[in-house]
Amino acid sequence: MGKRLYVGNLPYAVNDERLLEIFSEVGTVSSAQVILDRNTGRSKGFGFVEMSTEEEAQAAIEKLNQQEIDGRNIVVNEARPSTGRTRSFSDRSRGFRSYR
């Protein structure tokens, strides 16, 4: 089974294809995705890469973490499982005030 990696501090010009190209130099990439802002369609400066094996993922971390890509030192580490976001708003944030 593959291993999913988080890639941060990406230059905003890096797209999915360029991310795939960078990680393909280390091993077999199952998928590469730069996360885009849903409103603007522009890169958020991070993405995820799935390497085919645990060994290739570890090699990618060792070789690419803190490597300079287009003037920025990228961060590469194991992706954490998604916990799902929940939003909580206090009454004050919705404009309600409490009078006691």
N, CA, C and O atoms as CSV, one atom per row, in Angstrom:
chain,resi,resn,atom,element,x,y,z
A,1,MET,N,N,0.832,-1.178,0.000
A,1,MET,CA,C,0.000,0.000,0.000
A,1,MET,C,C,0.880,1.245,0.000
A,1,MET,O,O,1.955,1.251,0.599
A,2,GLY,N,N,0.423,2.296,-0.671
A,2,GLY,CA,C,1.175,3.529,-0.786
A,2,GLY,C,C,1.169,4.342,0.487
A,2,GLY,O,O,0.435,4.050,1.431
A,3,LYS,N,N,1.984,5.347,0.496
A,3,LYS,CA,C,2.108,6.231,1.648
A,3,LYS,C,C,1.860,7.661,1.194
A,3,LYS,O,O,2.472,8.126,0.233
A,4,ARG,N,N,0.970,8.353,1.878
A,4,ARG,CA,C,0.599,9.723,1.526
A,4,ARG,C,C,1.510,10.708,2.257
A,4,ARG,O,O,1.743,10.587,3.459
A,5,LEU,N,N,2.018,11.682,1.508
A,5,LEU,CA,C,2.912,12.686,2.048
A,5,LEU,C,C,2.300,14.073,1.931
A,5,LEU,O,O,1.606,14.377,0.961
A,6,TYR,N,N,2.561,14.905,2.922
A,6,TYR,CA,C,2.186,16.317,2.893
A,6,TYR,C,C,3.379,17.085,2.339
A,6,TYR,O,O,4.518,16.829,2.729
A,7,VAL,N,N,3.126,18.021,1.436
A,7,VAL,CA,C,4.181,18.850,0.866
A,7,VAL,C,C,3.772,20.307,1.079
A,7,VAL,O,O,2.790,20.772,0.500
A,8,GLY,N,N,4.517,21.014,1.899
A,8,GLY,CA,C,4.185,22.395,2.221
A,8,GLY,C,C,5.226,23.376,1.717
A,8,GLY,O,O,6.306,22.991,1.268
A,9,ASN,N,N,4.879,24.652,1.803
A,9,ASN,CA,C,5.726,25.767,1.369
A,9,ASN,C,C,6.050,25.691,-0.122
A,9,ASN,O,O,7.141,26.060,-0.559
A,10,LEU,N,N,5.078,25.204,-0.889
A,10,LEU,CA,C,5.266,25.112,-2.332
A,10,LEU,C,C,5.191,26.494,-2.971
A,10,LEU,O,O,4.385,27.327,-2.557
A,11,PRO,N,N,6.027,26.740,-3.976
A,11,PRO,CA,C,5.860,27.971,-4.749
A,11,PRO,C,C,4.465,27.946,-5.395
A,11,PRO,O,O,3.982,26.887,-5.796
A,12,TYR,N,N,3.834,29.101,-5.490
A,12,TYR,CA,C,2.467,29.153,-6.006
A,12,TYR,C,C,2.367,28.752,-7.474
A,12,TYR,O,O,1.281,28.415,-7.947
A,13,ALA,N,N,3.484,28.782,-8.202
A,13,ALA,CA,C,3.482,28.400,-9.616
A,13,ALA,C,C,3.490,26.881,-9.823
A,13,ALA,O,O,3.241,26.412,-10.933
A,14,VAL,N,N,3.772,26.113,-8.771
A,14,VAL,CA,C,3.820,24.649,-8.905
A,14,VAL,C,C,2.399,24.109,-9.061
A,14,VAL,O,O,1.510,24.420,-8.268
A,15,ASN,N,N,2.203,23.292,-10.101
A,15,ASN,CA,C,0.906,22.648,-10.329
A,15,ASN,C,C,1.051,21.143,-10.126
A,15,ASN,O,O,2.128,20.664,-9.771
A,16,ASP,N,N,-0.031,20.398,-10.351
A,16,ASP,CA,C,-0.017,18.945,-10.137
A,16,ASP,C,C,1.080,18.256,-10.949
A,16,ASP,O,O,1.779,17.382,-10.437
A,17,GLU,N,N,1.226,18.647,-12.204
A,17,GLU,CA,C,2.209,18.007,-13.087
A,17,GLU,C,C,3.636,18.244,-12.598
A,17,GLU,O,O,4.461,17.331,-12.611
A,18,ARG,N,N,3.921,19.467,-12.168
A,18,ARG,CA,C,5.273,19.788,-11.669
A,18,ARG,C,C,5.546,19.037,-10.366
A,18,ARG,O,O,6.660,18.560,-10.151
A,19,LEU,N,N,4.547,18.927,-9.502
A,19,LEU,CA,C,4.703,18.188,-8.251
A,19,LEU,C,C,4.995,16.717,-8.545
A,19,LEU,O,O,5.856,16.109,-7.908
A,20,LEU,N,N,4.281,16.157,-9.500
A,20,LEU,CA,C,4.515,14.772,-9.929
A,20,LEU,C,C,5.940,14.608,-10.455
A,20,LEU,O,O,6.613,13.628,-10.137
A,21,GLU,N,N,6.387,15.551,-11.244
A,21,GLU,CA,C,7.733,15.512,-11.811
A,21,GLU,C,C,8.802,15.531,-10.717
A,21,GLU,O,O,9.765,14.766,-10.774
A,22,ILE,N,N,8.634,16.393,-9.732
A,22,ILE,CA,C,9.603,16.518,-8.633
A,22,ILE,C,C,9.728,15.201,-7.867
A,22,ILE,O,O,10.838,14.744,-7.592
A,23,PHE,N,N,8.596,14.595,-7.525
A,23,PHE,CA,C,8.619,13.377,-6.708
A,23,PHE,C,C,8.934,12.127,-7.517
A,23,PHE,O,O,9.374,11.125,-6.953
A,24,SER,N,N,8.720,12.167,-8.821
A,24,SER,CA,C,9.041,11.014,-9.674
A,24,SER,C,C,10.536,10.756,-9.732
A,24,SER,O,O,10.964,9.649,-10.055
A,25,GLU,N,N,11.333,11.772,-9.421
A,25,GLU,CA,C,12.783,11.592,-9.396
A,25,GLU,C,C,13.213,10.681,-8.251
A,25,GLU,O,O,14.317,10.137,-8.275
A,26,VAL,N,N,12.353,10.511,-7.250
A,26,VAL,CA,C,12.680,9.707,-6.069
A,26,VAL,C,C,12.089,8.305,-6.153
A,26,VAL,O,O,12.681,7.351,-5.648
A,27,GLY,N,N,10.926,8.173,-6.787
A,27,GLY,CA,C,10.259,6.872,-6.856
A,27,GLY,C,C,8.977,6.958,-7.663
A,27,GLY,O,O,8.733,7.934,-8.373
A,28,THR,N,N,8.164,5.922,-7.541
A,28,THR,CA,C,6.914,5.845,-8.276
A,28,THR,C,C,5.826,6.604,-7.535
A,28,THR,O,O,5.548,6.334,-6.367
A,29,VAL,N,N,5.214,7.557,-8.230
A,29,VAL,CA,C,4.172,8.389,-7.641
A,29,VAL,C,C,2.811,7.869,-8.085
A,29,VAL,O,O,2.550,7.735,-9.280
A,30,SER,N,N,1.942,7.575,-7.113
A,30,SER,CA,C,0.582,7.133,-7.423
A,30,SER,C,C,-0.317,8.317,-7.739
A,30,SER,O,O,-1.164,8.240,-8.629
A,31,SER,N,N,-0.133,9.421,-7.003
A,31,SER,CA,C,-0.914,10.633,-7.250
A,31,SER,C,C,-0.180,11.840,-6.687
A,31,SER,O,O,0.609,11.729,-5.750
A,32,ALA,N,N,-0.461,12.999,-7.283
A,32,ALA,CA,C,0.114,14.263,-6.820
A,32,ALA,C,C,-0.940,15.337,-7.014
A,32,ALA,O,O,-1.493,15.487,-8.104
A,33,GLN,N,N,-1.218,16.088,-5.945
A,33,GLN,CA,C,-2.265,17.097,-6.021
A,33,GLN,C,C,-1.870,18.337,-5.238
A,33,GLN,O,O,-1.557,18.266,-4.050
A,34,VAL,N,N,-1.888,19.473,-5.921
A,34,VAL,CA,C,-1.704,20.768,-5.272
A,34,VAL,C,C,-3.092,21.233,-4.860
A,34,VAL,O,O,-4.024,21.184,-5.662
A,35,ILE,N,N,-3.239,21.680,-3.632
A,35,ILE,CA,C,-4.540,22.124,-3.123
A,35,ILE,C,C,-4.795,23.557,-3.588
A,35,ILE,O,O,-3.952,24.441,-3.437
A,36,LEU,N,N,-5.985,23.758,-4.157
A,36,LEU,CA,C,-6.365,25.052,-4.701
A,36,LEU,C,C,-7.436,25.720,-3.853
A,36,LEU,O,O,-8.286,25.053,-3.264
A,37,ASP,N,N,-7.384,27.042,-3.801
A,37,ASP,CA,C,-8.419,27.818,-3.132
A,37,ASP,C,C,-9.693,27.707,-3.962
A,37,ASP,O,O,-9.670,27.962,-5.166
A,38,ARG,N,N,-10.790,27.336,-3.340
A,38,ARG,CA,C,-12.018,27.110,-4.098
A,38,ARG,C,C,-12.614,28.389,-4.670
A,38,ARG,O,O,-13.353,28.333,-5.653
A,39,ASN,N,N,-12.312,29.536,-4.079
A,39,ASN,CA,C,-12.852,30.799,-4.576
A,39,ASN,C,C,-12.043,31.376,-5.735
A,39,ASN,O,O,-12.606,31.892,-6.700
A,40,THR,N,N,-10.718,31.285,-5.630
A,40,THR,CA,C,-9.859,31.909,-6.637
A,40,THR,C,C,-9.270,30.921,-7.629
A,40,THR,O,O,-8.856,31.315,-8.719
A,41,GLY,N,N,-9.224,29.633,-7.268
A,41,GLY,CA,C,-8.609,28.634,-8.134
A,41,GLY,C,C,-7.089,28.677,-8.098
A,41,GLY,O,O,-6.434,27.993,-8.884
A,42,ARG,N,N,-6.521,29.468,-7.201
A,42,ARG,CA,C,-5.073,29.571,-7.078
A,42,ARG,C,C,-4.559,28.609,-6.018
A,42,ARG,O,O,-5.288,28.211,-5.110
A,43,SER,N,N,-3.292,28.244,-6.153
A,43,SER,CA,C,-2.652,27.335,-5.207
A,43,SER,C,C,-2.674,27.912,-3.803
A,43,SER,O,O,-2.532,29.119,-3.603
A,44,LYS,N,N,-2.857,27.007,-2.817
A,44,LYS,CA,C,-2.766,27.414,-1.414
A,44,LYS,C,C,-1.340,27.237,-0.881
A,44,LYS,O,O,-1.068,27.553,0.277
A,45,GLY,N,N,-0.434,26.734,-1.719
A,45,GLY,CA,C,0.961,26.592,-1.313
A,45,GLY,C,C,1.278,25.271,-0.645
A,45,GLY,O,O,2.338,25.121,-0.037
A,46,PHE,N,N,0.361,24.297,-0.750
A,46,PHE,CA,C,0.650,22.964,-0.225
A,46,PHE,C,C,-0.089,21.926,-1.059
A,46,PHE,O,O,-0.980,22.247,-1.846
A,47,GLY,N,N,0.307,20.677,-0.863
A,47,GLY,CA,C,-0.328,19.600,-1.613
A,47,GLY,C,C,-0.036,18.258,-0.974
A,47,GLY,O,O,0.539,18.172,0.111
A,48,PHE,N,N,-0.447,17.213,-1.677
A,48,PHE,CA,C,-0.261,15.851,-1.199
A,48,PHE,C,C,0.257,14.984,-2.330
A,48,PHE,O,O,-0.145,15.130,-3.485
A,49,VAL,N,N,1.157,14.080,-1.974
A,49,VAL,CA,C,1.719,13.131,-2.930
A,49,VAL,C,C,1.590,11.753,-2.321
A,49,VAL,O,O,1.875,11.563,-1.138
A,50,GLU,N,N,1.163,10.786,-3.122
A,50,GLU,CA,C,1.127,9.407,-2.656
A,50,GLU,C,C,2.182,8.614,-3.405
A,50,GLU,O,O,2.138,8.486,-4.629
A,51,MET,N,N,3.131,8.084,-2.647
A,51,MET,CA,C,4.194,7.247,-3.209
A,51,MET,C,C,3.730,5.797,-3.179
A,51,MET,O,O,2.913,5.420,-2.339
A,52,SER,N,N,4.252,4.983,-4.096
A,52,SER,CA,C,3.804,3.596,-4.220
A,52,SER,C,C,4.127,2.720,-3.023
A,52,SER,O,O,3.343,1.844,-2.659
A,53,THR,N,N,5.286,2.956,-2.406
A,53,THR,CA,C,5.679,2.120,-1.270
A,53,THR,C,C,6.133,2.984,-0.094
A,53,THR,O,O,6.454,4.163,-0.245
A,54,GLU,N,N,6.147,2.367,1.057
A,54,GLU,CA,C,6.636,3.010,2.278
A,54,GLU,C,C,8.097,3.428,2.113
A,54,GLU,O,O,8.491,4.508,2.555
A,55,GLU,N,N,8.897,2.573,1.478
A,55,GLU,CA,C,10.316,2.861,1.288
A,55,GLU,C,C,10.520,4.077,0.395
A,55,GLU,O,O,11.377,4.916,0.674
A,56,GLU,N,N,9.737,4.177,-0.680
A,56,GLU,CA,C,9.852,5.331,-1.568
A,56,GLU,C,C,9.394,6.612,-0.869
A,56,GLU,O,O,9.964,7.682,-1.084
A,57,ALA,N,N,8.383,6.498,-0.047
A,57,ALA,CA,C,7.902,7.655,0.713
A,57,ALA,C,C,8.993,8.143,1.660
A,57,ALA,O,O,9.238,9.345,1.759
A,58,GLN,N,N,9.641,7.227,2.349
A,58,GLN,CA,C,10.719,7.606,3.271
A,58,GLN,C,C,11.880,8.225,2.512
A,58,GLN,O,O,12.483,9.191,2.979
A,59,ALA,N,N,12.199,7.677,1.348
A,59,ALA,CA,C,13.277,8.238,0.520
A,59,ALA,C,C,12.917,9.653,0.058
A,59,ALA,O,O,13.784,10.525,0.004
A,60,ALA,N,N,11.650,9.883,-0.274
A,60,ALA,CA,C,11.201,11.209,-0.701
A,60,ALA,C,C,11.329,12.215,0.438
A,60,ALA,O,O,11.752,13.351,0.222
A,61,ILE,N,N,10.965,11.799,1.647
A,61,ILE,CA,C,11.096,12.684,2.807
A,61,ILE,C,C,12.563,13.045,3.014
A,61,ILE,O,O,12.906,14.215,3.180
A,62,GLU,N,N,13.418,12.037,3.003
A,62,GLU,CA,C,14.843,12.259,3.252
A,62,GLU,C,C,15.492,13.121,2.177
A,62,GLU,O,O,16.323,13.973,2.488
A,63,LYS,N,N,15.125,12.911,0.924
A,63,LYS,CA,C,15.769,13.631,-0.171
A,63,LYS,C,C,15.171,15.011,-0.426
A,63,LYS,O,O,15.902,15.946,-0.753
A,64,LEU,N,N,13.859,15.151,-0.282
A,64,LEU,CA,C,13.201,16.382,-0.710
A,64,LEU,C,C,12.850,17.367,0.405
A,64,LEU,O,O,12.655,18.551,0.132
A,65,ASN,N,N,12.765,16.904,1.654
A,65,ASN,CA,C,12.442,17.827,2.739
A,65,ASN,C,C,13.516,18.908,2.830
A,65,ASN,O,O,14.708,18.606,2.891
A,66,GLN,N,N,13.086,20.159,2.838
A,66,GLN,CA,C,13.941,21.345,2.895
A,66,GLN,C,C,14.734,21.585,1.610
A,66,GLN,O,O,15.665,22.391,1.608
A,67,GLN,N,N,14.381,20.899,0.513
A,67,GLN,CA,C,15.015,21.159,-0.778
A,67,GLN,C,C,14.435,22.427,-1.372
A,67,GLN,O,O,13.250,22.714,-1.200
A,68,GLU,N,N,15.263,23.183,-2.067
A,68,GLU,CA,C,14.797,24.407,-2.703
A,68,GLU,C,C,14.148,24.082,-4.038
A,68,GLU,O,O,14.742,23.432,-4.898
A,69,ILE,N,N,12.930,24.544,-4.189
A,69,ILE,CA,C,12.184,24.414,-5.439
A,69,ILE,C,C,11.739,25.824,-5.821
A,69,ILE,O,O,10.958,26.448,-5.103
A,70,ASP,N,N,12.228,26.312,-6.928
A,70,ASP,CA,C,11.856,27.641,-7.422
A,70,ASP,C,C,11.965,28.716,-6.346
A,70,ASP,O,O,11.092,29.576,-6.230
A,71,GLY,N,N,13.045,28.664,-5.554
A,71,GLY,CA,C,13.311,29.702,-4.565
A,71,GLY,C,C,12.700,29.489,-3.188
A,71,GLY,O,O,12.868,30.331,-2.305
A,72,ARG,N,N,11.999,28.385,-2.988
A,72,ARG,CA,C,11.400,28.112,-1.666
A,72,ARG,C,C,11.841,26.738,-1.186
A,72,ARG,O,O,11.932,25.798,-1.976
A,73,ASN,N,N,12.116,26.620,0.118
A,73,ASN,CA,C,12.456,25.330,0.713
A,73,ASN,C,C,11.161,24.618,1.080
A,73,ASN,O,O,10.435,25.051,1.974
A,74,ILE,N,N,10.880,23.527,0.386
A,74,ILE,CA,C,9.635,22.816,0.641
A,74,ILE,C,C,9.741,21.960,1.897
A,74,ILE,O,O,10.835,21.594,2.327
A,75,VAL,N,N,8.596,21.652,2.470
A,75,VAL,CA,C,8.500,20.790,3.648
A,75,VAL,C,C,7.810,19.508,3.209
A,75,VAL,O,O,6.735,19.548,2.612
A,76,VAL,N,N,8.428,18.372,3.506
A,76,VAL,CA,C,7.849,17.078,3.144
A,76,VAL,C,C,7.817,16.197,4.375
A,76,VAL,O,O,8.852,15.953,4.995
A,77,ASN,N,N,6.636,15.719,4.735
A,77,ASN,CA,C,6.521,14.761,5.832
A,77,ASN,C,C,5.272,13.906,5.626
A,77,ASN,O,O,4.488,14.138,4.706
A,78,GLU,N,N,5.105,12.921,6.494
A,78,GLU,CA,C,3.938,12.047,6.387
A,78,GLU,C,C,2.671,12.848,6.614
A,78,GLU,O,O,2.596,13.666,7.530
A,79,ALA,N,N,1.685,12.609,5.780
A,79,ALA,CA,C,0.395,13.282,5.934
A,79,ALA,C,C,-0.333,12.675,7.122
A,79,ALA,O,O,-0.305,11.462,7.330
A,80,ARG,N,N,-0.978,13.522,7.887
A,80,ARG,CA,C,-1.786,13.042,9.010
A,80,ARG,C,C,-3.180,12.701,8.500
A,80,ARG,O,O,-3.655,13.304,7.537
A,81,PRO,N,N,-3.830,11.748,9.131
A,81,PRO,CA,C,-5.206,11.415,8.722
A,81,PRO,C,C,-6.121,12.615,8.909
A,81,PRO,O,O,-5.980,13.383,9.861
A,82,SER,N,N,-7.046,12.759,7.997
A,82,SER,CA,C,-8.007,13.845,8.084
A,82,SER,C,C,-8.949,13.600,9.255
A,82,SER,O,O,-9.469,12.498,9.429
A,83,THR,N,N,-9.159,14.632,10.047
A,83,THR,CA,C,-10.061,14.494,11.189
A,83,THR,C,C,-11.429,15.068,10.871
A,83,THR,O,O,-12.350,14.963,11.680
A,84,GLY,N,N,-11.567,15.665,9.719
A,84,GLY,CA,C,-12.836,16.292,9.366
A,84,GLY,C,C,-12.989,17.579,10.125
A,84,GLY,O,O,-12.805,17.613,11.342
A,85,ARG,N,N,-13.314,18.608,9.445
A,85,ARG,CA,C,-13.427,19.903,10.107
A,85,ARG,C,C,-14.841,20.124,10.604
A,85,ARG,O,O,-15.822,19.804,9.932
A,86,THR,N,N,-14.912,20.664,11.769
A,86,THR,CA,C,-16.207,21.105,12.282
A,86,THR,C,C,-16.055,22.567,12.630
A,86,THR,O,O,-15.026,23.003,13.144
A,87,ARG,N,N,-17.077,23.293,12.345
A,87,ARG,CA,C,-17.040,24.714,12.668
A,87,ARG,C,C,-17.927,24.953,13.864
A,87,ARG,O,O,-19.051,24.456,13.935
A,88,SER,N,N,-17.422,25.702,14.781
A,88,SER,CA,C,-18.254,26.065,15.923
A,88,SER,C,C,-18.208,27.578,16.063
A,88,SER,O,O,-17.148,28.203,16.022
A,89,PHE,N,N,-19.350,28.118,16.222
A,89,PHE,CA,C,-19.462,29.557,16.366
A,89,PHE,C,C,-20.112,29.854,17.705
A,89,PHE,O,O,-21.090,29.215,18.092
A,90,SER,N,N,-19.575,30.795,18.379
A,90,SER,CA,C,-20.222,31.222,19.614
A,90,SER,C,C,-21.376,32.140,19.245
A,90,SER,O,O,-21.432,32.644,18.124
A,91,ASP,N,N,-22.279,32.359,20.161
A,91,ASP,CA,C,-23.391,33.276,19.914
A,91,ASP,C,C,-22.868,34.663,19.555
A,91,ASP,O,O,-23.451,35.360,18.725
A,92,ARG,N,N,-21.769,35.055,20.185
A,92,ARG,CA,C,-21.217,36.386,19.932
A,92,ARG,C,C,-20.780,36.511,18.473
A,92,ARG,O,O,-20.965,37.566,17.867
A,93,SER,N,N,-20.199,35.449,17.896
A,93,SER,CA,C,-19.734,35.537,16.515
A,93,SER,C,C,-20.901,35.613,15.537
A,93,SER,O,O,-20.722,36.062,14.404
A,94,ARG,N,N,-22.078,35.189,15.947
A,94,ARG,CA,C,-23.255,35.284,15.085
A,94,ARG,C,C,-24.020,36.584,15.302
A,94,ARG,O,O,-25.069,36.809,14.699
A,95,GLY,N,N,-23.484,37.430,16.167
A,95,GLY,CA,C,-24.110,38.717,16.380
A,95,GLY,C,C,-25.100,38.746,17.521
A,95,GLY,O,O,-25.759,39.766,17.724
A,96,PHE,N,N,-25.231,37.671,18.274
A,96,PHE,CA,C,-26.135,37.657,19.410
A,96,PHE,C,C,-25.385,38.108,20.650
A,96,PHE,O,O,-24.196,37.833,20.811
A,97,ARG,N,N,-26.077,38.786,21.498
A,97,ARG,CA,C,-25.460,39.207,22.752
A,97,ARG,C,C,-26.281,38.660,23.899
A,97,ARG,O,O,-27.504,38.539,23.828
A,98,SER,N,N,-25.584,38.346,24.921
A,98,SER,CA,C,-26.262,37.841,26.109
A,98,SER,C,C,-26.388,38.949,27.138
A,98,SER,O,O,-25.403,39.606,27.473
A,99,TYR,N,N,-27.575,39.155,27.631
A,99,TYR,CA,C,-27.790,40.173,28.663
A,99,TYR,C,C,-28.189,39.476,29.943
A,99,TYR,O,O,-29.293,38.942,30.055
A,100,ARG,N,N,-27.295,39.484,30.899
A,100,ARG,CA,C,-27.590,38.824,32.169
A,100,ARG,C,C,-27.439,39.775,33.286
A,100,ARG,O,O,-27.645,39.406,34.442
